[in-house]
Amino acid sequence: MISDKVVGFGNWVTRLRKVKAKAENILILFPHCLQWSKCQCNIISNLSNCKKCGRCKIKDLIEIGEKYGVQVSLASGGRQAIKRVKDGTVKAVIAVACEKELCMGMMAVMPKPVLGVVNLRPNGPCVDTDVDMKKLEEGLKEILDK
Ligand code: SF4
């Protein structure tokens, strides 16, 4: 898959640049499909509406944001994600998405450094997706300027 290779290349370039950013300038961005599809919490309007039940990874993403003091944001669409990434306070991004979305997003926000974490899709695309939090945290530690 070409988008897979583009994401790999983008991550390689970000690592080659040895990007470092302060916690408050790092954004973890993730898609709405990570939310458990039966959850009634309206996290699109406000992430803090998540009740942190642990049924999906939204809880873990909020908590990793709190642990490191980084920005976390849910993007309900590609255009919104790009707008969020282009915010002046954001110097580096850890983005969770499928290969296709990551590929398009990484190219759209260049030269802003992005580390892409491809989501897991045990239920097929776009529904009840998942993310390897260990991989995400490793990426975060790589770019975090302590
Ligand atoms: S962690 Fe629980 S409350 Fe939060 S979005 Fe997921 S299912 Fe909903």
Backbone and ligand atoms as CSV (ligand in chain L), in Angstrom:
chain,resi,resn,atom,element,x,y,z
A,1,MET,N,N,0.848,-1.197,0.000
A,1,MET,CA,C,0.000,0.000,0.000
A,1,MET,C,C,0.890,1.255,0.000
A,2,ILE,N,N,0.630,2.162,-0.923
A,2,ILE,CA,C,1.477,3.352,-1.061
A,2,ILE,C,C,1.392,4.268,0.170
A,3,SER,N,N,0.156,4.428,0.724
A,3,SER,CA,C,-0.004,5.314,1.885
A,3,SER,C,C,0.785,4.789,3.092
A,4,ASP,N,N,0.882,3.493,3.206
A,4,ASP,CA,C,1.651,2.846,4.264
A,4,ASP,C,C,3.114,3.272,4.175
A,5,LYS,N,N,3.632,3.268,2.952
A,5,LYS,CA,C,5.036,3.643,2.718
A,5,LYS,C,C,5.260,5.135,2.985
A,6,VAL,N,N,4.284,5.945,2.618
A,6,VAL,CA,C,4.394,7.398,2.854
A,6,VAL,C,C,4.436,7.677,4.352
A,7,VAL,N,N,3.598,6.986,5.132
A,7,VAL,CA,C,3.585,7.174,6.594
A,7,VAL,C,C,4.932,6.750,7.180
A,8,GLY,N,N,5.435,5.625,6.735
A,8,GLY,CA,C,6.739,5.140,7.196
A,8,GLY,C,C,7.843,6.129,6.857
A,9,PHE,N,N,7.777,6.664,5.659
A,9,PHE,CA,C,8.775,7.642,5.231
A,9,PHE,C,C,8.660,8.932,6.053
A,10,GLY,N,N,7.405,9.381,6.263
A,10,GLY,CA,C,7.178,10.592,7.059
A,10,GLY,C,C,7.718,10.441,8.474
A,11,ASN,N,N,7.493,9.291,9.071
A,11,ASN,CA,C,8.009,9.033,10.425
A,11,ASN,C,C,9.534,9.009,10.425
A,12,TRP,N,N,10.089,8.424,9.388
A,12,TRP,CA,C,11.550,8.353,9.269
A,12,TRP,C,C,12.138,9.768,9.189
A,13,VAL,N,N,11.498,10.621,8.397
A,13,VAL,CA,C,11.977,12.010,8.243
A,13,VAL,C,C,11.860,12.751,9.577
A,14,THR,N,N,10.739,12.585,10.267
A,14,THR,CA,C,10.542,13.252,11.562
A,14,THR,C,C,11.641,12.825,12.536
A,15,ARG,N,N,11.956,11.533,12.536
A,15,ARG,CA,C,13.002,11.028,13.446
A,15,ARG,C,C,14.376,11.544,13.019
A,16,LEU,N,N,14.592,11.630,11.735
A,16,LEU,CA,C,15.872,12.111,11.208
A,16,LEU,C,C,16.106,13.574,11.625
A,17,ARG,N,N,15.031,14.325,11.681
A,17,ARG,CA,C,15.136,15.743,12.060
A,17,ARG,C,C,15.377,15.910,13.561
A,18,LYS,N,N,15.293,14.800,14.303
A,18,LYS,CA,C,15.478,14.810,15.758
A,18,LYS,C,C,14.617,15.902,16.414
A,19,VAL,N,N,13.366,15.897,16.038
A,19,VAL,CA,C,12.419,16.893,16.533
A,19,VAL,C,C,12.236,16.777,18.040
A,20,LYS,N,N,12.304,17.907,18.717
A,20,LYS,CA,C,12.031,17.954,20.161
A,20,LYS,C,C,11.093,19.136,20.408
A,21,ALA,N,N,10.116,18.925,21.269
A,21,ALA,CA,C,9.194,20.018,21.588
A,21,ALA,C,C,8.787,19.928,23.052
A,22,LYS,N,N,8.474,21.077,23.612
A,22,LYS,CA,C,7.986,21.128,24.995
A,22,LYS,C,C,6.601,20.471,25.036
A,23,ALA,N,N,6.285,19.910,26.203
A,23,ALA,CA,C,5.014,19.186,26.346
A,23,ALA,C,C,3.821,20.007,25.861
A,24,GLU,N,N,3.798,21.291,26.250
A,24,GLU,CA,C,2.630,22.108,25.897
A,24,GLU,C,C,2.529,22.391,24.397
A,25,ASN,N,N,3.605,22.103,23.670
A,25,ASN,CA,C,3.601,22.330,22.214
A,25,ASN,C,C,3.429,21.033,21.420
A,26,ILE,N,N,3.159,19.955,22.140
A,26,ILE,CA,C,2.925,18.674,21.455
A,26,ILE,C,C,1.430,18.387,21.456
A,27,LEU,N,N,0.955,17.935,20.321
A,27,LEU,CA,C,-0.465,17.596,20.184
A,27,LEU,C,C,-0.619,16.107,19.858
A,28,ILE,N,N,-1.449,15.425,20.637
A,28,ILE,CA,C,-1.856,14.064,20.270
A,28,ILE,C,C,-3.232,14.192,19.623
A,29,LEU,N,N,-3.292,13.771,18.388
A,29,LEU,CA,C,-4.521,13.932,17.612
A,29,LEU,C,C,-5.062,12.544,17.240
A,30,PHE,N,N,-6.350,12.358,17.409
A,30,PHE,CA,C,-6.907,11.026,17.128
A,30,PHE,C,C,-8.317,11.152,16.555
A,31,PRO,N,N,-8.764,10.095,15.878
A,31,PRO,CA,C,-10.076,10.164,15.208
A,31,PRO,C,C,-11.228,9.682,16.086
A,32,HIS,N,N,-12.403,10.069,15.694
A,32,HIS,CA,C,-13.622,9.736,16.433
A,32,HIS,C,C,-13.911,8.233,16.437
A,33,CYS,N,N,-13.412,7.520,15.416
A,33,CYS,CA,C,-13.721,6.080,15.333
A,33,CYS,C,C,-13.083,5.274,16.461
A,34,LEU,N,N,-12.241,5.900,17.272
A,34,LEU,CA,C,-11.678,5.207,18.446
A,34,LEU,C,C,-12.713,5.078,19.564
A,35,GLN,N,N,-13.699,5.969,19.534
A,35,GLN,CA,C,-14.726,5.908,20.591
A,35,GLN,C,C,-15.593,4.663,20.403
A,36,TRP,N,N,-15.888,3.988,21.489
A,36,TRP,CA,C,-16.786,2.825,21.431
A,36,TRP,C,C,-18.096,3.266,20.779
A,37,SER,N,N,-18.527,2.540,19.762
A,37,SER,CA,C,-19.673,2.984,18.967
A,37,SER,C,C,-20.976,3.069,19.766
A,38,LYS,N,N,-21.065,2.359,20.897
A,38,LYS,CA,C,-22.308,2.412,21.684
A,38,LYS,C,C,-22.245,3.452,22.804
A,39,CYS,N,N,-21.123,4.129,22.924
A,39,CYS,CA,C,-20.984,5.145,23.975
A,39,CYS,C,C,-21.864,6.362,23.655
A,40,GLN,N,N,-22.582,6.830,24.670
A,40,GLN,CA,C,-23.509,7.952,24.480
A,40,GLN,C,C,-22.850,9.307,24.751
A,41,CYS,N,N,-21.608,9.296,25.232
A,41,CYS,CA,C,-20.962,10.568,25.591
A,41,CYS,C,C,-20.624,11.381,24.343
A,42,ASN,N,N,-20.981,12.631,24.381
A,42,ASN,CA,C,-20.709,13.489,23.216
A,42,ASN,C,C,-19.295,14.068,23.313
A,43,ILE,N,N,-18.337,13.239,22.953
A,43,ILE,CA,C,-16.941,13.697,23.060
A,43,ILE,C,C,-16.529,14.546,21.865
A,44,ILE,N,N,-17.357,14.588,20.834
A,44,ILE,CA,C,-17.024,15.447,19.685
A,44,ILE,C,C,-17.137,16.911,20.103
A,45,SER,N,N,-18.182,17.228,20.852
A,45,SER,CA,C,-18.329,18.623,21.279
A,45,SER,C,C,-17.349,18.966,22.390
A,46,ASN,N,N,-17.043,17.982,23.244
A,46,ASN,CA,C,-16.097,18.239,24.326
A,46,ASN,C,C,-15.527,16.911,24.832
A,47,LEU,N,N,-14.224,16.784,24.716
A,47,LEU,CA,C,-13.557,15.542,25.117
A,47,LEU,C,C,-13.778,15.215,26.595
A,48,SER,N,N,-13.964,16.262,27.401
A,48,SER,CA,C,-14.137,16.018,28.834
A,48,SER,C,C,-15.497,15.391,29.152
A,49,ASN,N,N,-16.353,15.213,28.136
A,49,ASN,CA,C,-17.610,14.489,28.353
A,49,ASN,C,C,-17.385,12.985,28.492
A,50,CYS,N,N,-16.174,12.523,28.166
A,50,CYS,CA,C,-15.836,11.101,28.343
A,50,CYS,C,C,-15.891,10.782,29.841
A,51,LYS,N,N,-16.594,9.703,30.175
A,51,LYS,CA,C,-16.732,9.325,31.594
A,51,LYS,C,C,-15.595,8.414,32.049
A,52,LYS,N,N,-14.670,8.180,31.175
A,52,LYS,CA,C,-13.468,7.376,31.467
A,52,LYS,C,C,-13.827,5.988,31.995
A,53,CYS,N,N,-14.773,5.336,31.329
A,53,CYS,CA,C,-15.168,3.996,31.763
A,53,CYS,C,C,-14.131,2.947,31.370
A,54,GLY,N,N,-13.306,3.264,30.379
A,54,GLY,CA,C,-12.259,2.325,29.964
A,54,GLY,C,C,-12.696,1.355,28.881
A,55,ARG,N,N,-13.906,1.528,28.362
A,55,ARG,CA,C,-14.395,0.612,27.323
A,55,ARG,C,C,-13.673,0.857,25.985
A,56,CYS,N,N,-13.148,2.061,25.842
A,56,CYS,CA,C,-12.350,2.348,24.644
A,56,CYS,C,C,-11.120,3.170,25.034
A,57,LYS,N,N,-10.264,3.446,24.052
A,57,LYS,CA,C,-8.976,4.081,24.349
A,57,LYS,C,C,-9.059,5.599,24.553
A,58,ILE,N,N,-10.266,6.167,24.442
A,58,ILE,CA,C,-10.386,7.608,24.677
A,58,ILE,C,C,-9.904,7.932,26.095
A,59,LYS,N,N,-10.277,7.088,27.042
A,59,LYS,CA,C,-9.831,7.274,28.433
A,59,LYS,C,C,-8.298,7.326,28.504
A,60,ASP,N,N,-7.650,6.362,27.881
A,60,ASP,CA,C,-6.179,6.287,27.933
A,60,ASP,C,C,-5.536,7.501,27.253
A,61,LEU,N,N,-6.141,7.964,26.175
A,61,LEU,CA,C,-5.582,9.115,25.459
A,61,LEU,C,C,-5.693,10.391,26.297
A,62,ILE,N,N,-6.836,10.546,26.973
A,62,ILE,CA,C,-6.995,11.707,27.856
A,62,ILE,C,C,-5.969,11.628,28.984
A,63,GLU,N,N,-5.825,10.426,29.534
A,63,GLU,CA,C,-4.904,10.263,30.673
A,63,GLU,C,C,-3.440,10.443,30.284
A,64,ILE,N,N,-3.050,10.032,29.102
A,64,ILE,CA,C,-1.657,10.225,28.691
A,64,ILE,C,C,-1.396,11.732,28.479
A,65,GLY,N,N,-2.423,12.428,28.032
A,65,GLY,CA,C,-2.313,13.882,27.891
A,65,GLY,C,C,-2.082,14.536,29.249
A,66,GLU,N,N,-2.838,14.070,30.249
A,66,GLU,CA,C,-2.697,14.610,31.604
A,66,GLU,C,C,-1.340,14.241,32.198
A,67,LYS,N,N,-0.913,13.016,31.963
A,67,LYS,CA,C,0.359,12.524,32.530
A,67,LYS,C,C,1.546,13.355,32.040
A,68,TYR,N,N,1.564,13.667,30.755
A,68,TYR,CA,C,2.719,14.387,30.189
A,68,TYR,C,C,2.473,15.892,30.008
A,69,GLY,N,N,1.245,16.304,30.194
A,69,GLY,CA,C,0.924,17.726,30.013
A,69,GLY,C,C,0.899,18.171,28.558
A,70,VAL,N,N,0.602,17.218,27.661
A,70,VAL,CA,C,0.518,17.559,26.236
A,70,VAL,C,C,-0.932,17.830,25.839
A,71,GLN,N,N,-1.100,18.451,24.690
A,71,GLN,CA,C,-2.443,18.717,24.192
A,71,GLN,C,C,-3.022,17.431,23.591
A,72,VAL,N,N,-4.297,17.200,23.804
A,72,VAL,CA,C,-4.955,16.074,23.141
A,72,VAL,C,C,-6.196,16.607,22.435
A,73,SER,N,N,-6.458,16.061,21.276
A,73,SER,CA,C,-7.592,16.567,20.522
A,73,SER,C,C,-8.200,15.475,19.654
A,74,LEU,N,N,-9.511,15.474,19.617
A,74,LEU,CA,C,-10.219,14.550,18.743
A,74,LEU,C,C,-10.562,15.297,17.464
A,75,ALA,N,N,-10.265,14.684,16.340
A,75,ALA,CA,C,-10.604,15.319,15.059
A,75,ALA,C,C,-11.734,14.531,14.425
A,76,SER,N,N,-12.841,15.207,14.174
A,76,SER,CA,C,-13.969,14.489,13.587
A,76,SER,C,C,-13.881,14.439,12.064
A,77,GLY,N,N,-12.876,15.103,11.503
A,77,GLY,CA,C,-12.700,15.060,10.047
A,77,GLY,C,C,-11.318,15.563,9.660
A,78,GLY,N,N,-10.936,15.288,8.422
A,78,GLY,CA,C,-9.605,15.656,7.939
A,78,GLY,C,C,-9.330,17.149,7.981
A,79,ARG,N,N,-10.320,17.929,7.556
A,79,ARG,CA,C,-10.126,19.385,7.504
A,79,ARG,C,C,-9.938,19.963,8.903
A,80,GLN,N,N,-10.721,19.448,9.838
A,80,GLN,CA,C,-10.629,19.907,11.229
A,80,GLN,C,C,-9.271,19.522,11.824
A,81,ALA,N,N,-8.799,18.339,11.464
A,81,ALA,CA,C,-7.501,17.868,11.964
A,81,ALA,C,C,-6.377,18.782,11.476
A,82,ILE,N,N,-6.429,19.139,10.217
A,82,ILE,CA,C,-5.384,19.994,9.637
A,82,ILE,C,C,-5.394,21.371,10.307
A,83,LYS,N,N,-6.593,21.900,10.529
A,83,LYS,CA,C,-6.734,23.205,11.186
A,83,LYS,C,C,-6.122,23.153,12.593
A,84,ARG,N,N,-6.385,22.082,13.286
A,84,ARG,CA,C,-5.875,21.921,14.666
A,84,ARG,C,C,-4.346,21.841,14.672
A,85,VAL,N,N,-3.798,21.082,13.723
A,85,VAL,CA,C,-2.346,20.899,13.639
A,85,VAL,C,C,-1.650,22.220,13.295
A,86,LYS,N,N,-2.313,23.017,12.488
A,86,LYS,CA,C,-1.699,24.281,12.049
A,86,LYS,C,C,-1.738,25.369,13.119
A,87,ASP,N,N,-2.374,25.092,14.240
A,87,ASP,CA,C,-2.419,26.039,15.364
A,87,ASP,C,C,-0.987,26.410,15.759
A,88,GLY,N,N,-0.775,27.680,16.016
A,88,GLY,CA,C,0.561,28.175,16.326
A,88,GLY,C,C,1.202,27.564,17.566
A,89,THR,N,N,0.399,27.067,18.487
A,89,THR,CA,C,0.969,26.480,19.713
A,89,THR,C,C,1.494,25.064,19.481
A,90,VAL,N,N,1.169,24.498,18.337
A,90,VAL,CA,C,1.560,23.107,18.060
A,90,VAL,C,C,2.864,23.058,17.259
A,91,LYS,N,N,3.881,22.442,17.877
A,91,LYS,CA,C,5.191,22.346,17.205
A,91,LYS,C,C,5.475,20.927,16.713
A,92,ALA,N,N,4.823,19.950,17.299
A,92,ALA,CA,C,5.005,18.561,16.870
A,92,ALA,C,C,3.737,17.778,17.187
A,93,VAL,N,N,3.486,16.767,16.375
A,93,VAL,CA,C,2.217,16.046,16.479
A,93,VAL,C,C,2.436,14.530,16.514
A,94,ILE,N,N,1.664,13.876,17.385
A,94,ILE,CA,C,1.535,12.421,17.329
A,94,ILE,C,C,0.122,12.193,16.812
A,95,ALA,N,N,0.006,11.635,15.642
A,95,ALA,CA,C,-1.311,11.474,15.033
A,95,ALA,C,C,-1.679,10.005,14.912
A,96,VAL,N,N,-2.896,9.697,15.352
A,96,VAL,CA,C,-3.421,8.335,15.224
A,96,VAL,C,C,-4.464,8.353,14.115
A,97,ALA,N,N,-4.353,7.443,13.181
A,97,ALA,CA,C,-5.345,7.336,12.102
A,97,ALA,C,C,-4.998,6.132,11.237
A,98,CYS,N,N,-5.813,5.903,10.226
A,98,CYS,CA,C,-5.484,4.845,9.269
A,98,CYS,C,C,-4.393,5.380,8.330
A,99,GLU,N,N,-3.781,4.508,7.587
A,99,GLU,CA,C,-2.672,4.873,6.694
A,99,GLU,C,C,-3.082,5.985,5.728
A,100,LYS,N,N,-4.292,5.861,5.159
A,100,LYS,CA,C,-4.738,6.825,4.142
A,100,LYS,C,C,-4.877,8.233,4.744
A,101,GLU,N,N,-5.530,8.312,5.908
A,101,GLU,CA,C,-5.727,9.612,6.555
A,101,GLU,C,C,-4.390,10.202,7.012
A,102,LEU,N,N,-3.517,9.343,7.537
A,102,LEU,CA,C,-2.207,9.825,7.994
A,102,LEU,C,C,-1.404,10.367,6.827
A,103,CYS,N,N,-1.423,9.634,5.757
A,103,CYS,CA,C,-0.680,10.013,4.557
A,103,CYS,C,C,-1.145,11.390,4.065
A,104,MET,N,N,-2.456,11.576,3.943
A,104,MET,CA,C,-3.004,12.849,3.458
A,104,MET,C,C,-2.696,13.972,4.455
A,105,GLY,N,N,-2.875,13.674,5.752
A,105,GLY,CA,C,-2.638,14.680,6.786
A,105,GLY,C,C,-1.188,15.112,6.861
A,106,MET,N,N,-0.281,14.151,6.809
A,106,MET,CA,C,1.149,14.467,6.902
A,106,MET,C,C,1.578,15.378,5.744
A,107,MET,N,N,1.062,15.084,4.562
A,107,MET,CA,C,1.432,15.906,3.400
A,107,MET,C,C,0.814,17.297,3.497
A,108,ALA,N,N,-0.419,17.361,4.026
A,108,ALA,CA,C,-1.121,18.644,4.106
A,108,ALA,C,C,-0.487,19.611,5.105
A,109,VAL,N,N,0.149,19.094,6.142
A,109,VAL,CA,C,0.678,19.994,7.187
A,109,VAL,C,C,2.204,20.182,7.100
A,110,MET,N,N,2.822,19.595,6.099
A,110,MET,CA,C,4.270,19.765,5.935
A,110,MET,C,C,4.669,21.236,5.971
A,111,PRO,N,N,5.734,21.654,6.614
A,111,PRO,CA,C,6.800,20.858,7.214
A,111,PRO,C,C,6.612,20.570,8.715
A,112,LYS,N,N,5.398,20.738,9.219
A,112,LYS,CA,C,5.205,20.469,10.654
A,112,LYS,C,C,5.485,18.987,10.936
A,113,PRO,N,N,6.345,18.697,11.926
A,113,PRO,CA,C,6.700,17.300,12.168
A,113,PRO,C,C,5.569,16.476,12.775
A,114,VAL,N,N,5.341,15.326,12.159
A,114,VAL,CA,C,4.278,14.435,12.609
A,114,VAL,C,C,4.836,13.020,12.752
A,115,LEU,N,N,4.533,12.394,13.882
A,115,LEU,CA,C,4.808,10.966,14.033
A,115,LEU,C,C,3.452,10.273,13.919
A,116,GLY,N,N,3.308,9.442,12.933
A,116,GLY,CA,C,2.034,8.771,12.720
A,116,GLY,C,C,1.994,7.412,13.396
A,117,VAL,N,N,0.891,7.150,14.079
A,117,VAL,CA,C,0.672,5.828,14.681
A,117,VAL,C,C,-0.563,5.241,13.995
A,118,VAL,N,N,-0.351,4.209,13.219
A,118,VAL,CA,C,-1.461,3.614,12.473
A,118,VAL,C,C,-2.419,2.926,13.450
A,119,ASN,N,N,-3.703,3.201,13.283
A,119,ASN,CA,C,-4.670,2.611,14.214
A,119,ASN,C,C,-4.857,1.112,13.942
A,120,LEU,N,N,-5.468,0.433,14.912
A,120,LEU,CA,C,-5.764,-0.992,14.777
A,120,LEU,C,C,-7.254,-1.097,14.450
A,121,ARG,N,N,-7.590,-2.036,13.561
A,121,ARG,CA,C,-8.978,-2.079,13.097
A,121,ARG,C,C,-9.550,-3.494,13.223
A,122,PRO,N,N,-9.711,-3.930,14.483
A,122,PRO,CA,C,-10.210,-5.303,14.682
A,122,PRO,C,C,-11.641,-5.505,14.189
A,123,ASN,N,N,-12.384,-4.409,14.018
A,123,ASN,CA,C,-13.778,-4.503,13.556
A,123,ASN,C,C,-13.954,-3.933,12.151
A,124,GLY,N,N,-12.861,-3.822,11.433
A,124,GLY,CA,C,-12.923,-3.218,10.109
A,124,GLY,C,C,-12.677,-1.726,10.224
A,125,PRO,N,N,-12.687,-1.025,9.087
A,125,PRO,CA,C,-12.368,0.399,9.111
A,125,PRO,C,C,-13.453,1.258,9.754
A,126,CYS,N,N,-13.010,2.299,10.418
A,126,CYS,CA,C,-13.893,3.397,10.870
A,126,CYS,C,C,-14.889,3.068,11.984
A,127,VAL,N,N,-14.819,1.883,12.586
A,127,VAL,CA,C,-15.726,1.602,13.701
A,127,VAL,C,C,-14.979,0.840,14.803
A,128,ASP,N,N,-15.152,1.342,16.021
A,128,ASP,CA,C,-14.512,0.705,17.189
A,128,ASP,C,C,-13.047,0.361,16.910
A,129,THR,N,N,-12.326,1.354,16.444
A,129,THR,CA,C,-10.903,1.140,16.168
A,129,THR,C,C,-10.120,1.213,17.477
A,130,ASP,N,N,-8.846,0.923,17.385
A,130,ASP,CA,C,-8.026,0.802,18.589
A,130,ASP,C,C,-6.650,1.407,18.307
A,131,VAL,N,N,-5.872,1.577,19.357
A,131,VAL,CA,C,-4.513,2.093,19.169
A,131,VAL,C,C,-3.583,1.427,20.178
A,132,ASP,N,N,-2.378,1.155,19.741
A,132,ASP,CA,C,-1.357,0.582,20.620
A,132,ASP,C,C,-0.778,1.727,21.463
A,133,MET,N,N,-1.213,1.795,22.735
A,133,MET,CA,C,-0.815,2.926,23.586
A,133,MET,C,C,0.680,2.914,23.902
A,134,LYS,N,N,1.271,1.717,23.929
A,134,LYS,CA,C,2.702,1.612,24.211
A,134,LYS,C,C,3.495,2.277,23.079
A,135,LYS,N,N,3.087,1.992,21.873
A,135,LYS,CA,C,3.740,2.564,20.694
A,135,LYS,C,C,3.573,4.088,20.690
A,136,LEU,N,N,2.369,4.521,21.041
A,136,LEU,CA,C,2.095,5.958,21.067
A,136,LEU,C,C,2.961,6.651,22.123
A,137,GLU,N,N,3.053,6.040,23.297
A,137,GLU,CA,C,3.832,6.650,24.377
A,137,GLU,C,C,5.327,6.682,24.019
A,138,GLU,N,N,5.804,5.652,23.354
A,138,GLU,CA,C,7.209,5.636,22.917
A,138,GLU,C,C,7.486,6.781,21.952
A,139,GLY,N,N,6.555,6.996,21.030
A,139,GLY,CA,C,6.693,8.095,20.068
A,139,GLY,C,C,6.702,9.443,20.778
A,140,LEU,N,N,5.818,9.560,21.757
A,140,LEU,CA,C,5.729,10.801,22.529
A,140,LEU,C,C,7.052,11.092,23.265
A,141,LYS,N,N,7.599,10.043,23.881
A,141,LYS,CA,C,8.866,10.220,24.614
A,141,LYS,C,C,10.000,10.619,23.682
A,142,GLU,N,N,9.942,10.152,22.440
A,142,GLU,CA,C,10.986,10.488,21.465
A,142,GLU,C,C,11.046,11.985,21.168
A,143,ILE,N,N,9.882,12.611,21.105
A,143,ILE,CA,C,9.871,14.026,20.711
A,143,ILE,C,C,9.747,14.986,21.896
A,144,LEU,N,N,9.509,14.431,23.069
A,144,LEU,CA,C,9.320,15.282,24.241
A,144,LEU,C,C,10.649,15.882,24.716
A,145,ASP,N,N,10.683,17.186,24.776
A,145,ASP,CA,C,11.866,17.906,25.251
A,145,ASP,C,C,11.732,18.068,26.760
A,146,LYS,N,N,12.509,17.248,27.508
A,146,LYS,CA,C,12.332,17.239,28.977
A,146,LYS,C,C,13.101,18.349,29.662
L,1,SF4,S1,S,-13.793,5.596,27.703
L,1,SF4,FE1,FE,-15.947,5.025,28.054
L,1,SF4,S2,S,-16.997,6.971,28.400
L,1,SF4,FE2,FE,-15.038,7.441,27.418
L,1,SF4,S3,S,-15.509,7.535,25.242
L,1,SF4,FE3,FE,-14.807,5.448,25.696
L,1,SF4,S4,S,-16.719,4.292,26.056
L,1,SF4,FE4,FE,-17.204,6.463,26.214
